Amino acid sequence: MYQILLADDEGIVIDSLRFIIEKNFKDRCRVEHANTGRNVIELAEKIKPDIVIMDIQMPGINGIDAMKEIRKKDSSVIFIVMTAFDKFHYAKESINLGVLEYLTKPVNQKIVVKVLQKAMDLIDEERKKRSNDLKIREKLEIVIPIIESNFIYAVLSEKDFAHVENNFRSLLGIKEEYGMMMVVEFGDSFEDGVLTNPIGMSVKAQSFYPLIRESLKEEFTCVIGPIMVNRIPVFLPCHTPQLEYDDRNALVEKARKMIRDLTKRIDVQFKIGIGSVKKLRKQTESYQEAMSAVRNNRGRVAHVRDLPIGCEYEEDYPVEIEKELFEAIEKGNLEETKIKANIFFDWMISHYADCEMDIKLKVLEIILFAEQKAFLSGGMKYYFRYRKNYLEILMQIKGYPSLRKWFLEKVAQACRNINTKKEEQASGIIAKAKAYINENYHRDISLEEVSRSVDISSYYFSRLFKEETGENFIEYLTAVRMERAKKLLQNREISIKKVCVETGYSDPNYFSRIFKKQVGVTPTEYRERYYEKN
């Protein structure tokens, strides 16, 4: 079916064209007509014609201007000009508008039919192309997620990826040599930094997975993996071997925006962890970092740079307990470390009570792991002979109670050292930030500028600053400025306007409002009261 709009102010022309169309094309066409320029524009907007047969000389708005207006809204409509005006400038403008034919009245019936058939052929060709494009797109919408999921599986397997790397690069158009992994995790609720109901959520996720894919594609150039329990691994290609601060910060902000938007659309809570940039064949390391960023961050989004931060086992080996013990040590969680260490020790005794030397070796292994983490965190200074008497001590220990005691003392000490160092690092970052603020409060400094000075993302810095100081960045900056303002106001030779500028404000009225809100009186009142007392 073709929608044809006839535009002519002569009724006999409209009737003749309608007769020709109905006679030669029968029920293949739906025909409408208009007799003024304004009417043809309005009718075109309403019926969306495939073909418009237009007279140049129309009452009101002429045919050329009418075609221009219609073309603004519909670039695909085919125009056929049929007019008594055989003027060059009309024909030239018609060509510029993409008119298929410029016919001068009177027009032979055969020519009308021939031109209409030509227009219909063009429409059929375009419709066929459009249909094929949609079919291809439909197939790609089904196939691409499968290819992307296979890519993620392959890239995380490392060893197998080398054999299929070139194929995936070609299929997915990946030209970059580097990239990083991002993990999108979801749950029913967000409690104490942890997402709840991961197994249940893995079932529900099938319904909103397409929406997450859509959101990820809108925000990032990426390859999206399948649902893995309650998380989705995502690969982000990168041209450079590492991200600059601004790029890293922007990446975190994009991730935060995405999960805010998703949370509004579906009743699900999200966390995101982002690993560092690695070569394409080393994405497993980036993935592990992204997972660590998710696990060790109590907020919603974290890049691994912002945080201080397999093997086959016998059937009944307590893999999870050992993993939880290692995680507790790495986090500096002393109580959890003691609990998990005791549980693990109980398991060894219950299963291998007659294998004292094997238990001692395992105890030594865990202690060495704990101390290595403490060394790497900066919590302990490394000396080559630091453990010179460990083997001697182990050999002299008699009985499992004594071994347990030594074991717990050592892992607890390493854990305390890690925890102390983390606290020192956080305090050091905030101390450095405070120093920067105290030196630059007189300028128009922002949270982003200060977070850049300590080299962590603005989002993570904002949360850390609040945790360490009990107030947010603006509150602290304002307090510093007000203290400085009070000191300056104690000198009558310094004008209120200069005090305003010296404390980082450009508008004296705004400065006065902030001062009164913070101090309780205006700057002038403060100065007067100060001199009354002194």
C-alpha positions as CSV (number, residue, x, y, z in Angstrom):
1,M,0.0,0.0,0.0
2,Y,1.3,3.5,-1.0
3,Q,0.1,6.7,0.7
4,I,-0.3,9.4,-2.0
5,L,-1.0,13.0,-1.3
6,L,-2.3,15.2,-4.2
7,A,-1.7,19.0,-3.8
8,D,-3.4,21.2,-6.3
9,D,-6.0,24.0,-6.1
10,E,-7.8,22.9,-9.3
11,G,-10.5,20.3,-8.6
12,I,-10.4,18.9,-12.1
13,V,-6.7,18.1,-11.7
14,I,-7.3,16.3,-8.4
15,D,-10.1,14.3,-9.9
16,S,-8.1,13.4,-13.0
17,L,-5.1,12.2,-11.0
18,R,-7.3,10.2,-8.6
19,F,-9.0,8.6,-11.6
20,I,-5.6,7.7,-13.2
21,I,-4.3,6.2,-9.9
22,E,-7.4,4.2,-9.2
23,K,-7.6,2.9,-12.8
24,N,-3.9,1.8,-13.1
25,F,-3.0,0.9,-9.5
26,K,-6.4,-0.1,-8.1
27,D,-6.3,-0.8,-4.4
28,R,-2.5,-0.5,-4.1
29,C,-2.9,3.2,-3.2
30,R,-4.6,5.3,-0.6
31,V,-5.1,8.8,-2.0
32,E,-5.7,12.1,-0.1
33,H,-5.7,15.6,-1.4
34,A,-5.2,19.3,-0.3
35,N,-5.9,22.5,-2.1
36,T,-3.7,25.0,-0.2
37,G,-0.1,25.1,0.8
38,R,-1.0,25.2,4.5
39,N,-3.4,22.3,4.2
40,V,-0.9,20.1,2.4
41,I,1.7,20.7,5.1
42,E,-0.8,19.8,7.9
43,L,-2.1,16.8,6.0
44,A,1.4,15.5,5.3
45,E,2.2,15.7,9.1
46,K,-0.9,13.7,9.8
47,I,-0.9,10.9,7.1
48,K,2.9,10.6,6.5
49,P,2.7,10.2,2.6
50,D,5.0,8.1,0.6
51,I,4.5,10.2,-2.6
52,V,3.4,13.9,-2.9
53,I,2.3,15.2,-6.3
54,M,2.7,19.0,-5.9
55,D,1.6,22.0,-7.8
56,I,4.0,25.0,-7.5
57,Q,1.3,27.7,-7.6
58,M,-0.8,27.0,-4.5
59,P,-2.9,29.5,-2.6
60,G,-1.1,30.9,0.5
61,I,2.1,29.0,0.9
62,N,3.5,28.1,-2.5
63,G,4.5,24.5,-3.5
64,I,8.3,25.0,-3.1
65,D,7.9,26.3,0.5
66,A,5.4,23.6,1.3
67,M,7.9,21.0,0.1
68,K,10.6,22.5,2.2
69,E,8.4,22.3,5.3
70,I,7.4,18.7,4.6
71,R,11.1,17.7,4.0
72,K,12.1,19.1,7.4
73,K,9.8,16.4,9.1
74,D,10.2,13.6,6.5
75,S,13.3,13.0,4.6
76,S,12.0,9.9,2.8
77,V,8.9,11.4,1.0
78,I,9.1,11.4,-2.8
79,F,8.0,14.6,-4.5
80,I,6.7,14.8,-8.0
81,V,6.1,18.4,-9.2
82,M,3.2,18.9,-11.7
83,T,2.8,22.6,-12.6
84,A,1.9,25.0,-15.4
85,F,5.0,27.1,-14.6
86,D,7.9,26.1,-16.7
87,K,10.4,28.3,-15.1
88,F,14.1,27.5,-14.6
89,H,14.4,28.8,-11.0
90,Y,11.4,26.6,-9.9
91,A,13.0,23.6,-11.5
92,K,16.3,24.3,-9.9
93,E,14.8,24.6,-6.4
94,S,12.9,21.4,-7.0
95,I,16.1,19.6,-7.8
96,N,17.7,20.9,-4.6
97,L,14.7,19.4,-2.7
98,G,15.3,16.0,-4.3
99,V,12.2,16.1,-6.5
100,L,11.9,12.9,-8.5
101,E,10.3,14.5,-11.6
102,Y,9.3,18.0,-12.7
103,L,6.3,17.7,-15.0
104,T,4.7,20.6,-17.0
105,K,0.9,20.6,-17.4
106,P,-0.9,19.3,-19.2
107,V,0.6,15.8,-18.6
108,N,-0.1,12.7,-20.6
109,Q,-1.7,9.9,-18.6
110,K,1.0,7.4,-19.6
111,I,3.7,9.7,-18.2
112,V,1.9,10.1,-14.9
113,V,1.6,6.3,-14.6
114,K,5.3,5.8,-15.6
115,V,6.5,8.4,-13.0
116,L,4.3,7.0,-10.3
117,Q,5.6,3.5,-11.0
118,K,9.1,4.8,-10.8
119,A,8.4,6.3,-7.4
120,M,6.8,3.1,-6.2
121,D,9.8,1.1,-7.4
122,L,12.0,3.3,-5.3
123,I,9.8,2.9,-2.3
124,D,9.7,-0.9,-2.7
125,E,13.5,-0.9,-2.9
126,E,13.9,1.2,0.2
127,R,11.3,-0.9,2.1
128,K,13.1,-4.1,1.1
129,K,16.5,-2.6,2.2
130,R,14.9,-1.5,5.5
131,S,13.4,-4.9,6.1
132,N,16.8,-6.6,5.4
133,D,18.5,-4.2,7.7
134,L,16.0,-5.0,10.5
135,K,16.4,-8.7,10.0
136,I,20.2,-8.4,10.2
137,R,19.9,-6.2,13.2
138,E,17.5,-8.6,14.8
139,K,19.9,-11.5,14.2
140,L,22.8,-9.4,15.6
141,E,20.8,-8.6,18.7
142,I,20.6,-12.3,19.4
143,V,24.1,-13.3,18.3
144,I,26.2,-10.4,19.7
145,P,25.4,-11.1,23.4
146,I,26.4,-14.7,22.8
147,I,29.7,-13.7,21.2
148,E,30.3,-11.1,24.0
149,S,29.6,-13.7,26.7
150,N,32.0,-16.2,25.0
151,F,34.6,-13.4,24.8
152,I,34.4,-12.8,28.5
153,Y,34.6,-16.5,29.3
154,A,37.6,-16.8,27.0
155,V,39.5,-13.7,28.2
156,L,39.1,-14.8,31.8
157,S,40.5,-18.2,31.1
158,E,43.7,-16.7,29.8
159,K,45.3,-19.8,28.5
160,D,42.5,-20.5,26.0
161,F,42.2,-16.9,24.9
162,A,45.4,-16.8,22.9
163,H,43.9,-19.3,20.3
164,V,40.8,-17.2,19.7
165,E,42.0,-13.7,20.3
166,N,42.1,-12.6,16.6
167,N,38.7,-14.1,15.9
168,F,37.1,-12.2,18.8
169,R,38.9,-9.0,17.8
170,S,37.5,-9.2,14.3
171,L,33.9,-10.1,15.4
172,L,33.7,-7.5,18.1
173,G,35.8,-4.8,16.4
174,I,38.3,-4.6,19.3
175,K,41.4,-2.7,18.2
176,E,42.8,-1.7,21.6
177,E,45.7,-3.6,23.1
178,Y,44.6,-2.9,26.6
179,G,41.5,-2.9,28.7
180,M,40.1,-3.4,32.2
181,M,37.4,-5.4,33.8
182,M,34.4,-4.0,35.6
183,V,32.1,-6.1,37.8
184,V,28.5,-5.1,38.2
185,E,27.0,-6.8,41.2
186,F,23.4,-6.7,42.3
187,G,21.2,-7.7,45.2
188,D,17.9,-7.2,47.0
189,S,19.2,-4.7,49.5
190,F,22.4,-3.0,50.5
191,E,23.3,-3.8,54.1
192,D,26.6,-2.7,55.7
193,G,28.3,-2.5,52.3
194,V,27.1,-6.0,51.2
195,L,24.4,-6.9,48.7
196,T,21.9,-9.5,50.0
197,N,20.3,-12.6,48.4
198,P,22.8,-13.3,45.7
199,I,21.4,-16.7,44.7
200,G,17.8,-15.5,44.5
201,M,18.9,-12.4,42.6
202,S,20.6,-14.6,40.0
203,V,17.2,-16.0,39.0
204,K,15.5,-12.6,39.0
205,A,18.4,-11.1,36.9
206,Q,17.2,-12.9,33.8
207,S,14.3,-10.4,33.6
208,F,16.4,-7.2,33.9
209,Y,19.6,-8.4,32.2
210,P,18.6,-6.7,28.9
211,L,18.0,-3.4,30.7
212,I,21.5,-3.6,32.3
213,R,23.0,-4.4,28.9
214,E,21.2,-1.4,27.4
215,S,22.4,0.9,30.2
216,L,26.0,-0.3,30.0
217,K,26.1,0.2,26.2
218,E,24.7,3.8,26.7
219,E,27.5,4.7,29.1
220,F,30.5,2.7,28.0
221,T,32.2,1.2,25.0
222,C,32.3,-2.3,26.3
223,V,31.9,-6.0,26.0
224,I,29.3,-7.5,28.3
225,G,29.5,-10.9,29.9
226,P,26.8,-13.3,31.1
227,I,25.2,-13.3,34.5
228,M,27.5,-15.0,37.0
229,V,25.4,-15.6,40.1
230,N,24.6,-12.0,41.1
231,R,27.2,-10.2,39.0
232,I,28.0,-9.4,35.4
233,P,31.6,-9.0,34.2
234,V,32.2,-6.3,31.7
235,F,35.3,-5.6,29.6
236,L,36.2,-2.0,28.9
237,P,38.8,-1.5,26.0
238,C,41.5,1.0,26.5
239,H,44.1,2.6,24.2
240,T,46.7,3.3,26.9
241,P,48.5,1.0,29.5
242,Q,47.1,3.0,32.4
243,L,44.3,5.5,33.1
244,E,45.1,9.1,34.0
245,Y,43.4,10.5,37.1
246,D,40.7,12.4,35.2
247,D,39.8,9.4,33.1
248,R,39.6,7.2,36.2
249,N,37.5,9.7,38.0
250,A,35.2,10.1,35.0
251,L,34.9,6.3,34.8
252,V,33.8,6.1,38.5
253,E,31.3,8.9,38.0
254,K,29.8,7.2,34.9
255,A,29.4,4.0,36.9
256,R,27.7,5.9,39.7
257,K,25.3,7.6,37.3
258,M,24.4,4.3,35.7
259,I,23.5,2.5,38.9
260,R,21.5,5.6,40.1
261,D,19.5,5.5,36.9
262,L,19.1,1.7,37.0
263,T,17.9,1.8,40.6
264,K,15.2,4.2,39.7
265,R,14.0,1.9,36.9
266,I,14.1,-1.5,38.7
267,D,13.9,-2.4,42.4
268,V,17.4,-3.7,42.6
269,Q,20.6,-2.5,44.5
270,F,24.0,-2.4,42.7
271,K,27.7,-2.3,43.5
272,I,30.5,-1.8,40.9
273,G,34.2,-2.7,41.1
274,I,36.7,-1.7,38.5
275,G,40.1,-3.2,37.9
276,S,43.2,-1.6,36.6
277,V,44.3,-1.5,32.9
278,K,46.0,-4.7,31.7
279,K,47.0,-6.2,28.4
280,L,44.2,-8.0,26.7
281,R,45.5,-11.4,27.7
282,K,45.9,-10.5,31.4
283,Q,42.3,-9.5,32.1
284,T,42.0,-12.2,34.7
285,E,44.2,-10.0,37.0
286,S,42.0,-7.0,36.3
287,Y,38.9,-9.1,37.0
288,Q,40.4,-10.2,40.4
289,E,41.1,-6.6,41.2
290,A,37.6,-5.6,40.2
291,M,36.2,-8.3,42.5
292,S,38.5,-7.1,45.3
293,A,37.2,-3.6,44.8
294,V,33.6,-4.8,45.1
295,R,34.4,-6.9,48.2
296,N,36.6,-4.4,50.1
297,N,34.5,-1.3,49.4
298,R,31.6,-0.3,51.6
299,G,30.3,2.2,49.1
300,R,28.6,1.7,45.7
301,V,31.4,2.1,43.3
302,A,35.2,1.8,43.6
303,H,38.2,1.6,41.4
304,V,41.0,-0.7,42.7
305,R,43.4,2.2,42.6
306,D,41.2,4.0,45.2
307,L,41.4,1.3,47.8
308,P,44.3,0.1,50.0
309,I,44.1,-2.8,49.4
310,G,42.8,-21.1,41.7
311,C,43.7,-24.3,42.8
312,E,42.1,-27.7,43.2
313,Y,41.6,-29.1,46.7
314,E,40.8,-32.4,48.3
315,E,37.1,-33.0,48.6
316,D,36.5,-31.9,52.2
317,Y,39.2,-29.2,52.4
318,P,37.7,-26.0,54.0
319,V,38.3,-23.8,51.0
320,E,35.8,-21.2,52.1
321,I,37.1,-21.0,55.6
322,E,40.7,-20.6,54.4
323,K,39.5,-17.9,51.9
324,E,37.6,-16.1,54.6
325,L,40.6,-16.3,56.9
326,F,42.8,-14.8,54.2
327,E,40.3,-12.1,53.5
328,A,40.0,-11.2,57.2
329,I,43.7,-10.9,57.4
330,E,43.9,-8.7,54.3
331,K,41.1,-6.5,55.7
332,G,42.8,-6.2,59.1
333,N,39.8,-7.6,60.8
334,L,41.3,-8.9,64.0
335,E,38.2,-10.6,65.5
336,E,37.2,-12.3,62.3
337,T,40.8,-13.5,61.8
338,K,40.9,-15.1,65.2
339,I,37.5,-16.8,64.6
340,K,38.5,-18.2,61.2
341,A,41.9,-19.2,62.4
342,N,40.4,-21.2,65.2
343,I,37.9,-22.9,63.0
344,F,40.6,-23.8,60.5
345,F,42.8,-25.1,63.2
346,D,39.9,-27.2,64.6
347,W,39.5,-28.7,61.1
348,M,43.1,-29.7,60.9
349,I,43.0,-31.4,64.3
350,S,39.7,-33.2,63.6
351,H,41.0,-34.6,60.2
352,Y,44.7,-35.0,60.7
353,A,45.4,-35.3,64.4
354,D,48.1,-37.8,63.8
355,C,49.9,-35.6,61.2
356,E,51.6,-33.1,63.5
357,M,54.3,-32.1,61.0
358,D,51.8,-31.4,58.2
359,I,49.7,-29.3,60.6
360,K,52.8,-27.3,61.6
361,L,53.7,-26.7,58.0
362,K,50.2,-25.5,57.3
363,V,50.4,-23.2,60.3
364,L,53.7,-21.8,59.0
365,E,52.2,-21.3,55.6
366,I,49.3,-19.2,56.9
367,I,51.6,-17.2,59.1
368,L,53.9,-16.5,56.2
369,F,50.9,-15.4,54.1
370,A,49.7,-13.1,56.9
371,E,53.1,-11.5,57.3
372,Q,53.6,-11.1,53.6
373,K,50.4,-9.1,53.5
374,A,51.6,-7.0,56.4
375,F,54.9,-6.5,54.6
376,L,53.2,-5.5,51.4
377,S,50.8,-3.1,53.1
378,G,53.7,-1.4,54.8
379,G,52.5,-2.5,58.2
380,M,55.8,-4.4,58.9
381,K,59.3,-3.7,57.8
382,Y,60.9,-6.6,56.0
383,Y,64.2,-8.1,57.2
384,F,65.7,-11.1,55.4
385,R,66.3,-12.9,58.7
386,Y,63.0,-11.8,60.2
387,R,61.9,-15.5,60.6
388,K,65.2,-17.0,61.5
389,N,63.9,-18.9,64.5
390,Y,60.4,-19.9,63.1
391,L,61.4,-23.5,62.2
392,E,63.2,-23.9,65.6
393,I,60.2,-22.7,67.5
394,L,57.9,-25.0,65.5
395,M,60.0,-28.1,66.2
396,Q,60.2,-27.3,69.9
397,I,56.4,-26.8,70.3
398,K,54.8,-29.8,72.0
399,G,51.1,-30.4,71.8
400,Y,48.4,-28.7,69.8
401,P,47.3,-26.2,72.4
402,S,50.7,-24.6,72.4
403,L,50.8,-24.7,68.6
404,R,47.3,-23.1,68.4
405,K,48.5,-20.3,70.8
406,W,51.6,-19.5,68.7
407,F,49.5,-19.7,65.5
408,L,46.9,-17.3,66.7
409,E,49.5,-14.8,68.1
410,K,51.3,-14.6,64.8
411,V,48.3,-14.1,62.5
412,A,46.8,-11.7,65.0
413,Q,49.9,-9.6,65.1
414,A,50.1,-9.5,61.3
415,C,46.5,-8.5,61.2
416,R,46.9,-5.7,63.7
417,N,49.9,-4.4,61.7
418,I,47.8,-4.3,58.5
419,N,44.9,-2.6,60.3
420,T,47.1,0.0,61.9
421,K,48.7,0.7,58.5
422,K,45.3,1.1,56.8
423,E,44.3,3.6,59.5
424,E,47.6,5.4,59.1
425,Q,47.1,5.5,55.3
426,A,43.5,6.9,55.6
427,S,44.7,9.4,58.2
428,G,47.7,10.3,56.0
429,I,45.4,11.0,53.0
430,I,43.1,13.1,55.0
431,A,46.0,14.9,56.7
432,K,47.4,15.7,53.3
433,A,44.0,16.9,52.0
434,K,43.6,19.1,55.1
435,A,47.0,20.6,54.5
436,Y,46.1,21.3,50.9
437,I,42.8,23.0,52.0
438,N,44.6,25.1,54.7
439,E,47.1,26.3,52.1
440,N,44.5,27.0,49.4
441,Y,41.3,28.0,51.1
442,H,41.6,31.6,49.8
443,R,41.1,30.3,46.3
444,D,37.9,28.8,44.7
445,I,39.0,25.2,45.3
446,S,36.7,22.2,44.7
447,L,36.4,18.7,46.1
448,E,37.7,17.5,42.7
449,E,40.8,19.6,43.0
450,V,41.6,18.4,46.5
451,S,40.9,14.7,45.7
452,R,43.3,15.1,42.7
453,S,46.0,16.4,45.1
454,V,45.8,13.1,47.0
455,D,45.4,11.0,43.9
456,I,42.1,9.3,44.6
457,S,38.7,9.7,42.9
458,S,36.5,12.5,44.1
459,Y,33.7,10.0,45.1
460,Y,35.9,7.8,47.2
461,F,37.7,10.8,48.7
462,S,34.4,12.4,49.7
463,R,33.3,9.3,51.6
464,L,36.7,8.8,53.2
465,F,36.9,12.4,54.3
466,K,33.4,12.1,55.9
467,E,34.4,8.9,57.7
468,E,37.7,10.3,59.0
469,T,36.6,13.8,60.0
470,G,32.9,13.5,60.7
471,E,32.1,16.3,58.3
472,N,31.9,16.7,54.6
473,F,34.4,18.6,52.4
474,I,32.3,21.8,52.1
475,E,31.7,21.9,55.9
476,Y,35.4,21.6,56.6
477,L,36.4,24.1,54.0
478,T,33.8,26.6,55.3
479,A,35.0,26.1,58.9
480,V,38.6,26.8,57.9
481,R,37.5,29.9,56.0
482,M,35.4,31.2,58.9
483,E,38.3,30.8,61.4
484,R,40.5,32.7,59.1
485,A,37.8,35.4,58.6
486,K,37.5,35.9,62.3
487,K,41.2,36.5,62.7
488,L,41.2,39.0,59.8
489,L,38.2,40.8,61.2
490,Q,40.1,41.5,64.4
491,N,42.2,43.9,62.4
492,R,40.2,47.1,61.7
493,E,42.6,48.2,58.9
494,I,41.4,45.3,56.8
495,S,38.1,46.0,55.0
496,I,35.2,43.5,55.0
497,K,35.5,43.3,51.3
498,K,39.2,42.3,51.6
499,V,38.4,39.7,54.3
500,C,35.8,38.3,51.9
501,V,38.4,37.9,49.1
502,E,41.2,36.7,51.5
503,T,38.9,33.8,52.6
504,G,38.0,32.6,49.1
505,Y,34.7,34.4,48.4
506,S,34.0,36.7,45.5
507,D,30.6,38.0,46.6
508,P,30.6,40.0,49.9
509,N,26.9,39.5,50.3
510,Y,27.2,35.7,50.1
511,F,30.2,35.8,52.4
512,S,28.2,37.8,55.0
513,R,25.3,35.3,54.8
514,I,27.7,32.3,55.3
515,F,29.5,34.0,58.1
516,K,26.3,34.8,60.0
517,K,25.0,31.3,59.5
518,Q,28.3,29.8,60.8
519,V,29.2,32.3,63.5
520,G,25.8,33.7,64.5
521,V,26.5,37.3,63.7
522,T,27.4,39.3,60.6
523,P,31.1,40.2,60.0
524,T,30.5,43.8,61.0
525,E,28.8,42.7,64.2
526,Y,31.6,40.3,65.0
527,R,34.2,43.0,64.6
528,E,32.3,45.5,66.8
529,R,31.8,42.9,69.6
530,Y,35.4,41.9,69.4
531,Y,36.6,45.5,70.0
532,E,34.0,46.1,72.7
533,K,35.5,43.2,74.6
534,N,39.1,44.2,73.9
